[in-house]
């Protein structure tokens, strides 16, 4: 059974697709989401095999959402949209298929046949990944979308991944450090931290190759020995 997620901001569209899929064996619809932010969290936690994904949704589009997914947990994505304008871009982002609304049952059957034949996980090594442009962050009864240049650093803790914004506020995000490392210019300085090179005020060097970063916001981050030389090189610092 292919674990399947439906993502569309229109309940009627999800209902119609669910009914069409019900005519085919081998699909277990494990969830439905009405927006991309909910879908990112669901995918990271439940790891579905297939996602039927609308493109035009409020705040974060389906194409933008695809860039926010952890490369290690990327399912097969079938875009479902009322517009054919995005077809080329969708396939450039490694979509598995592209269906137009209203979904034609015969066209869907072809997609399902391919999904069932090619059910094995894809090898993503070497595939160019879409750049991350927005960072979805969760707060109390709100979702903030930060631009990458507003991020000072990102840290992983036991309780999750947190984003430190340039305005001094800290935000929780469902994105993983791997996603940031693979799809953004943030630089890994430690196994638990990635930093915006433009947000570095100074590097304090200690003994035995250890160092700390001080950001423009006054925060201190450790630099692991293995990352100190690459960090210097990235900043154009000799030695």
N, C-alpha and C positions, 0 to 999 in steps of 0.2 A: 504493500500500500504506500502511495506517495502522500506524505503529509503536506497538506495544501493550505495556503493562507490567501484570503481574498482581501484586497485593499482598494477601497473606493469610498469617496465621501458621500456618494448617493446610495442610500439603503436599497432603493429599487434596483439599481444596477447590480448590487451584490446578490439580491434575491434572484434575479434573472440568470446570473452566471451560476449560482448554486444549483438552480433547477436544471440548467444545461449539463452541468457536470454530473448530476445525479444519474443521468442516462448512461454513464460510463463507469465501468468497474475499475477498481484500483486507486481511487482517490479518497482520501480521508480528509475532509475539510476540518482542520483543527482550530481554525480561528477566523475572525473577520475584524477588520480595523477600518475606522472611518477617516483616518488621516495618517500621514507618513510618520509622525512622531510616535504614535502608538505602535505602528508597524515595526519600526526599528527595534523598540524594546521587545516586542513579541518575537522577532526573528532571532535576536541575540539569546533569548531565553529558551525558546522552543525549537529553534533550528528546523524550520520546515524544509521540505525538499523543493517545493514549487511555490512561487508567489505570482498570483494574477494581480497586476498592479496598474491602477489608473495613472495617467500622466498629469492631467490638470486637476490639482487639488489645492485647497487654500494653504497659504504660508509656505509649505514645502512641497514641491512638485515630485512626481514619481522619479523623474530623471535626477533631481537633486538628492532624493532619498537613496538612490542606488549608490551615489558617491559616499554616503555616510555609513555604509554597511561594512562590517569587519570582513576583510578578504578571506579569512579562514572560515567564515560562516555564510558565504554568499550562496544563496539558493539559485535555482534556475528561475529567471524572471520572464514572465510573459506579460508584456504591456497590453492593456486593454483601454482603448481611447476612442473618442468620437472624431478625432482629427488625424489625418494622414501626414500632416506637416512634420511630425517628429520621427518618422520612420527611420530615416538615415541616422539621426543622432542616437536613436534607441539602439540600433545595431552596433553603432560605434561604442556604446557603453556595454556591449556584450549581452544584450537582451537575448533570451532564447528564441522568442518569437514576438510578433506584433499583430494584435487583432483589432479590427475596427468595430465600434458599436454602430448599430446593434449587432451583436456577435452572430455570425452565420454558423448554424450547427455543423454544416459540412466542413467549413474551414476550421472550426474548433476541433472536429474529429481528427483532422490531419495533425494539428498541434499535439493533441493527446497521444496519437500514435507515435510521434517523434519523442515525446516525453517518456513514454513507456519503453521505447527501444533504447533510449540514451539515459536511463535512470541513474547510471553510475555518477558519482561526484566528478565535477570538472577539475582538472589541474589548472590552477590559476597562475602558476609560475610563468613569468615572462609576459603575461598579458598587461598591456598598459592600462592603468587604473585611472578613472576620472578623478580630477582634483577636488578636494574638499573645499567648499567655499563658505558654507555656513555651519555653525555648530549649534545644534539644538540643546538647550539647557532647561532643566526642570526646576520649578520653584513651587511655592504654595499657590495653587489655583492659577498657575501661569506657566507659559513656556516662552523663554527668551531665545532669540536667534542671534547669535553673535557672529560678526565677521571675524575672519582669522586674524586680521591686524589688530583686533580688539583684545586678543588673547595674549597674556604674558607667559603663562605656562600651564601645563596640564599634569596632574599628579594622580597616580593610582594608589588607593588605600584599601584596607579590608572592606570598608563600607561602599566602595565604588570608585568611579573616576570623577575627578573634580577639575573644573576649569577656573583659573584665576584671571579675571578680566582686568583690563587696564584701569578701569574706574574704581578698582579696589574691592569689587564684589566677587564672591566665590559662587560658582554654580555647579550643580550636579548634572552629568550628562550620561546618556546610555551608550555613547560611542566608546570604543576601546582604544587603548594606547596604540595597538597595532594599526587601527584605522588612521589615527593621526600620523603615525610614522610613515605609513605607506602612501597616504593621500594628501599630505600637507607639508609645508616647509619647516614645520616645527622640528627642532633638533633634539635628539636623545642625549641627555647629559648623565643619565642614571637609569637604572632598570625601572625605577618608579616615576621618572620625571622626563618630560619633554619641554623645551623652552623655545620661545620666540627669540631668535637671535637679535632682533631689533629692540627687544625689551631688556637687554643686558646692560647694566650700568658699569659693572666691573667684575673681574674675576680675581678672587683672593687665593693666592697660592700658598699651600702649606707644605709640611714635610712629607717625604715619601710619596710624592706624586699626587697627593690629595689636593682638592681645591673646592671652593664654593663660588657660586654665582650670586651676585646681588642684582636684583632687577630694578627697573626704574621705579617700581612701586615700593621698593624697600624690602622685598621678600628675599630670603636666602635659600638657595637650592644646592644640594651636594653635587659634586662632579666626580664620577667614578674614575679611577685611574685609566681604565681602558678607553674612556671617552674624552679625556683631557686633550690629547694630541689632535684627534679629529676636530674637536671644538676650536682649538687654536687655529687650525688650518681653515675652518669654515669662516672664522672671523678675520683671517689674513694676518694672524699674529705669528711672527717667526719663532722658531725654537720649539 
